[in-house]
């Protein structure tokens, strides 16, 4: 299959430009800092009341995100099955895009006395973001030839980092300058509104030029609620007979627990543990995003020279070092150093993970089902990662202890990747 025209590739990458603003402003910088500010009590405590129970505010945030990812893990098999069957990936992608962007806009009304609104909108925004990515990722093998998938995947991530940084800078100016009589709180809420508008606006480029996907069949073997899970079962049955793919999925599952949790919990760690100000946290995350642009391309180049699995092993080992370092840091400078290292490996591991999976999966028209399996694997990993991070903090009273769990996840992922590399060598020897 030839790679699609440049116009289509750029339109596909523009969705990363559109929705990555959510990932940066809402999950990584301004929203967590704003959430921490309005949930901190006058005596410096972080206890909040939600649904009749008292929570540590950071733990509640982690639990809310874990719930959102669990919902999308349950929904995506059903939706991707329908998308494959009818060939309407773009329609589902559009629906979740609109859901997520509307939820971001609704955070404009989130204040200390509307905690339920904030948590509910946060959950819906995460569902919209993750739900749209199921179908966005499934387009990759349809628009890019095997040899071009690493490059195209990296292009998507680089577009995302550039677009999100541009909006982050705009929001940063509002938070610092506080124009039009705004205070820091209202400027932050205005930033959430801008994210929703940015997301839905630039996504129109994607929806305009991305082609309609090809239907995979005309007959449905099972009803609408079970077919998606049957399809996942079929994917797993195929994977069981593909040792490299099977082993890679286990590795991806374990290291994703760590990667995604670091990205989602970093700001609250900086705010509550190191007592960094909102402006310093935003500046730090901007550094991560800028470094990550280069990181995605560097990893793609390294994979061409050394192979995807060797590079992934190297990156996961760096993540282990990052977590160990984060456990001991006490100063602002140390946090910036760790953040820079996170930026280098963050973009690389995401881009390389996606393109590696696209490369080793079998040729099939059911790309949404295969990428649904990939996304469900990642979402369940995030559920476990976020829940364990919040649970350990709540039980021990120290967020640093939660980092130890991440080291265990990364270590398991590294071991599984080593096994995958050995299986790939054996497979290459047999087929040579």
VENLINHU-V113065 format. One record per residue. N is the residue number from 1. RES is the residue in one letter. PHI is phi in whole degrees, 0 to 359 (NA if undefined). PSI is psi in whole degrees, -180 to 180 (NA if undefined). D_CENTER is the distance of its C-alpha to the mean C-alpha in Angstrom with 1 decimal. Layout:
BEGIN
N|RES|PHI|PSI|D_CENTER  N|RES|PHI|PSI|D_CENTER
END
This chain:
BEGIN
1|X|NA|126|28.3  2|X|284|154|28.4  3|X|290|142|25.4  4|X|297|162|25.3  5|X|302|157|27.0  6|X|303|-36|25.4  7|X|300|-41|25.2  8|X|290|-44|23.0  9|X|299|-45|20.7  10|X|295|-38|20.5  11|X|295|-40|20.0  12|X|297|-46|17.0  13|X|295|-28|15.5  14|X|295|-22|16.3  15|X|291|-32|13.8  16|X|296|-40|11.1  17|X|302|-43|13.7  18|X|289|-51|14.0  19|X|270|-14|10.7  20|X|291|-17|9.1  21|X|298|-37|11.9  22|X|298|-47|10.3  23|X|297|-33|7.3  24|X|274|-55|10.2  25|X|286|-44|13.1  26|X|276|-50|12.1  27|X|271|-21|9.5  28|X|247|-31|10.7  29|X|233|-86|14.3  30|X|293|-43|16.9  31|X|295|-49|16.0  32|X|301|-39|15.7  33|X|293|-42|18.8  34|X|296|-44|20.5  35|X|301|-44|19.7  36|X|295|-39|21.2  37|X|295|-43|24.2  38|X|275|-9|25.2  39|X|253|3|24.8  40|X|273|126|26.9  41|X|282|162|30.4  42|X|304|-29|33.5  43|X|272|8|34.2  44|X|89|5|30.8  45|X|281|170|29.5  46|X|230|28|26.1  47|X|274|136|27.3  48|X|228|157|26.5  49|X|255|127|27.9  50|X|213|125|25.8  51|X|54|40|27.3  52|X|78|11|30.4  53|X|229|150|28.8  54|X|270|134|28.3  55|X|229|152|24.9  56|X|293|132|23.7  57|X|302|-41|21.6  58|X|294|-38|18.7  59|X|294|-41|18.9  60|X|299|-42|19.1  61|X|298|-44|15.9  62|X|296|-41|14.1  63|X|295|-39|16.1  64|X|297|-44|15.2  65|X|293|-39|11.4  66|X|299|-41|12.4  67|X|297|-43|14.7  68|X|300|-44|12.4  69|X|290|-31|10.2  70|X|293|-41|13.7  71|X|300|-47|15.0  72|X|290|-29|12.6  73|X|295|-34|13.2  74|X|282|-39|16.9  75|X|284|-38|16.9  76|X|300|-36|15.1  77|X|298|-39|17.9  78|X|294|-47|20.5  79|X|290|-40|19.0  80|X|291|-32|18.2  81|X|296|-44|21.7  82|X|296|-41|23.3  83|X|296|-42|21.4  84|X|296|-44|22.7  85|X|295|-45|26.1  86|X|265|-12|26.7  87|X|71|36|24.8  88|X|238|47|23.0  89|X|305|-39|19.3  90|X|295|-35|19.6  91|X|295|-44|21.1  92|X|292|-39|18.3  93|X|300|-42|15.7  94|X|295|-43|18.1  95|X|301|-49|18.5  96|X|291|-32|14.9  97|X|300|-48|14.7  98|X|293|-37|17.9  99|X|298|-48|16.9  100|X|295|-44|13.9  101|X|293|-38|16.0  102|X|295|-39|18.9  103|X|295|-38|17.3  104|X|297|-44|16.3  105|X|300|-38|19.9  106|X|292|-21|21.2  107|X|293|-10|19.9  108|X|301|-27|22.8  109|X|259|13|25.0  110|X|276|117|23.3  111|X|228|180|25.8  112|X|301|-32|27.0  113|X|269|5|29.2  114|X|234|50|26.5  115|X|300|-39|24.0  116|X|297|-39|23.7  117|X|298|-45|22.8  118|X|297|-46|20.1  119|X|293|-43|18.5  120|X|297|-44|19.0  121|X|293|-37|17.5  122|X|299|-42|14.4  123|X|294|-46|14.0  124|X|295|-38|14.9  125|X|296|-41|12.5  126|X|294|-40|9.5  127|X|296|-43|11.3  128|X|297|-43|12.0  129|X|297|-53|8.6  130|X|292|-39|7.4  131|X|298|-41|11.1  132|X|290|-32|11.5  133|X|292|-27|8.9  134|X|305|-46|11.1  135|X|275|-31|13.9  136|X|298|-49|12.6  137|X|297|-36|11.8  138|X|293|-18|15.1  139|X|285|-23|17.0  140|X|306|-53|16.5  141|X|290|-11|19.4  142|X|274|-24|21.4  143|X|247|-10|21.6  144|X|231|132|21.5  145|X|295|158|24.1  146|X|307|-44|23.3  147|X|292|-20|24.4  148|X|259|-3|22.3  149|X|292|-38|18.9  150|X|299|-45|17.8  151|X|295|-45|19.1  152|X|293|-41|17.7  153|X|299|-45|14.1  154|X|297|-36|14.6  155|X|297|-41|16.1  156|X|300|-47|13.2  157|X|295|-39|11.0  158|X|293|-40|14.2  159|X|301|-42|14.9  160|X|298|-44|11.6  161|X|293|-42|12.5  162|X|295|-49|16.0  163|X|299|-43|15.6  164|X|292|-37|13.5  165|X|294|-39|16.0  166|X|301|-47|18.9  167|X|290|-36|18.0  168|X|300|-41|17.2  169|X|297|-43|20.7  170|X|300|-47|22.3  171|X|295|-37|20.9  172|X|300|-42|21.9  173|X|299|-43|25.4  174|X|297|-44|25.7  175|X|294|-38|24.8  176|X|279|-44|27.2  177|X|279|-28|30.0  178|X|50|58|30.0  179|X|287|169|31.9  180|X|56|33|33.9  181|X|76|14|34.7  182|X|285|153|31.2  183|X|256|-179|30.4  184|X|297|-36|27.2  185|X|294|-49|26.1  186|X|292|-33|26.9  187|X|294|-38|25.4  188|X|295|-44|22.0  189|X|295|-35|22.3  190|X|295|-34|23.3  191|X|297|-38|20.1  192|X|296|-38|18.2  193|X|297|-43|20.6  194|X|299|-38|20.1  195|X|300|-47|16.3  196|X|299|-42|17.3  197|X|292|-44|20.1  198|X|301|-49|18.2  199|X|302|-54|15.5  200|X|289|-30|18.3  201|X|287|-53|20.7  202|X|288|-23|19.0  203|X|295|-21|17.6  204|X|296|-28|21.3  205|X|296|-44|21.6  206|X|298|-49|19.2  207|X|293|-24|21.1  208|X|285|-41|24.4  209|X|251|-17|24.2  210|X|289|130|21.8  211|X|289|160|24.3  212|X|289|138|24.7  213|X|285|162|23.6  214|X|272|128|26.4  215|X|300|143|27.3  216|X|269|-14|27.5  217|X|185|-178|30.6  218|X|238|-11|33.1  219|X|242|141|33.6  220|X|251|124|31.5  221|X|279|-26|32.4  222|X|224|169|30.9  223|X|286|170|30.3  224|X|298|-27|27.3  225|X|272|-19|25.9  226|X|250|-18|26.4  227|X|299|-40|26.0  228|X|299|-41|22.2  229|X|287|-32|22.6  230|X|296|-38|25.6  231|X|295|-40|23.6  232|X|297|-39|21.0  233|X|299|-40|24.2  234|X|295|-41|25.5  235|X|299|-44|22.4  236|X|294|-39|22.8  237|X|298|-39|26.5  238|X|292|-42|26.0  239|X|296|-34|23.6  240|X|298|-26|26.2  241|X|263|8|28.6  242|X|236|88|26.3  243|X|306|-39|26.3  244|X|293|-47|23.9  245|X|297|-45|21.2  246|X|300|-48|21.8  247|X|294|-38|21.6  248|X|297|-40|18.5  249|X|297|-38|16.6  250|X|296|-44|17.9  251|X|299|-47|16.8  252|X|301|-41|13.2  253|X|300|-46|13.3  254|X|287|-47|14.7  255|X|286|-22|12.9  256|X|293|-31|9.4  257|X|304|-39|11.0  258|X|280|-48|11.6  259|X|302|-54|8.8  260|X|293|-35|6.1  261|X|293|-42|9.3  262|X|303|-46|10.6  263|X|294|-36|8.1  264|X|276|-25|8.5  265|X|255|-6|12.2  266|X|300|-43|13.5  267|X|294|-44|15.0  268|X|295|-33|16.9  269|X|297|-48|18.1  270|X|296|-37|19.5  271|X|285|-48|21.0  272|X|272|-36|22.6  273|X|274|-45|23.4  274|X|260|-5|24.3  275|X|58|39|25.4  276|X|280|147|23.9  277|X|284|164|24.5  278|X|301|-43|22.1  279|X|296|-39|23.2  280|X|292|-37|22.7  281|X|294|-42|19.2  282|X|296|-44|18.4  283|X|299|-40|20.3  284|X|295|-45|18.5  285|X|293|-33|15.0  286|X|298|-40|16.6  287|X|300|-45|17.9  288|X|303|-46|14.6  289|X|295|-43|13.4  290|X|294|-42|16.8  291|X|293|-35|17.0  292|X|295|-29|13.7  293|X|301|-49|15.3  294|X|293|-37|18.1  295|X|301|-41|16.0  296|X|298|-42|14.5  297|X|286|-37|18.1  298|X|298|-45|19.7  299|X|295|-36|17.8  300|X|296|-41|18.6  301|X|294|-43|22.2  302|X|296|-37|22.4  303|X|294|-33|21.3  304|X|296|-33|24.2  305|X|271|-42|26.6  306|X|250|-10|25.7  307|X|97|146|23.6  308|X|301|-45|20.0  309|X|290|-39|20.5  310|X|297|-42|22.5  311|X|292|-40|20.0  312|X|298|-41|17.2  313|X|300|-46|19.7  314|X|301|-44|20.5  315|X|294|-42|17.0  316|X|295|-37|16.4  317|X|297|-37|19.9  318|X|296|-41|18.9  319|X|301|-40|16.0  320|X|299|-44|18.9  321|X|298|-39|21.0  322|X|299|-45|18.6  323|X|295|-42|18.3  324|X|298|-43|22.1  325|X|296|-41|22.6  326|X|296|-32|20.5  327|X|298|-33|22.7  328|X|260|-10|25.8  329|X|293|147|25.0  330|X|225|-11|27.1  331|X|241|164|27.3  332|X|297|-43|25.5  333|X|298|-43|26.1  334|X|299|-39|24.7  335|X|297|-41|21.5  336|X|296|-39|21.4  337|X|296|-47|22.1  338|X|299|-41|19.3  339|X|297|-39|16.9  340|X|296|-43|18.2  341|X|296|-40|17.8  342|X|301|-43|14.1  343|X|300|-42|13.8  344|X|298|-43|15.8  345|X|267|-17|13.8  346|X|295|-54|10.2  347|X|296|-39|10.4  348|X|296|-45|12.8  349|X|288|-34|11.2  350|X|292|-50|8.2  351|X|296|-46|10.9  352|X|290|-34|13.5  353|X|297|-46|11.9  354|X|294|-46|11.4  355|X|289|-32|14.9  356|X|296|-44|16.5  357|X|297|-44|15.8  358|X|298|-32|17.2  359|X|284|-37|20.1  360|X|264|-9|21.2  361|X|287|153|20.9  362|X|290|157|24.3  363|X|293|128|25.4  364|X|199|155|25.1  365|X|279|-20|25.1  366|X|276|53|22.8  367|X|295|-35|19.6  368|X|294|-36|17.7  369|X|294|-42|18.9  370|X|293|-40|17.8  371|X|283|-23|14.3  372|X|295|-41|14.4  373|X|299|-43|15.4  374|X|299|-46|12.5  375|X|290|-39|10.0  376|X|297|-41|12.2  377|X|302|-47|12.4  378|X|294|-43|8.7  379|X|293|-40|8.9  380|X|295|-35|12.2  381|X|297|-42|11.2  382|X|294|-41|8.9  383|X|304|-49|12.0  384|X|294|-44|14.3  385|X|297|-50|12.6  386|X|292|-42|12.4  387|X|295|-45|15.8  388|X|295|-37|17.4  389|X|298|-48|16.4  390|X|292|-39|17.9  391|X|293|-45|20.8  392|X|297|-41|21.9  393|X|297|-44|22.0  394|X|294|-37|23.9  395|X|281|-33|26.3  396|X|260|-18|27.0  397|X|76|13|26.7  398|X|218|119|24.9  399|X|294|-24|21.3  400|X|299|-36|22.2  401|X|297|-27|23.0  402|X|294|-26|19.5  403|X|293|-30|18.6  404|X|300|-39|21.1  405|X|298|-37|19.1  406|X|294|-38|16.2  407|X|300|-42|18.9  408|X|298|-43|20.1  409|X|298|-47|16.8  410|X|296|-39|16.5  411|X|297|-43|20.2  412|X|298|-40|20.0  413|X|295|-40|17.4  414|X|295|-43|19.7  415|X|297|-43|22.7  416|X|295|-35|21.2  417|X|292|-38|20.4  418|X|298|-41|24.0  419|X|296|-40|25.2  420|X|298|-43|23.3  421|X|299|-42|24.9  422|X|295|-39|28.3  423|X|292|-36|27.9  424|X|295|-41|27.0  425|X|298|-42|30.2  426|X|296|-41|32.3  427|X|295|-41|31.1  428|X|296|-39|32.0  429|X|295|-42|35.3  430|X|293|-41|36.2  431|X|275|-10|35.4  432|X|291|NA|37.1
END
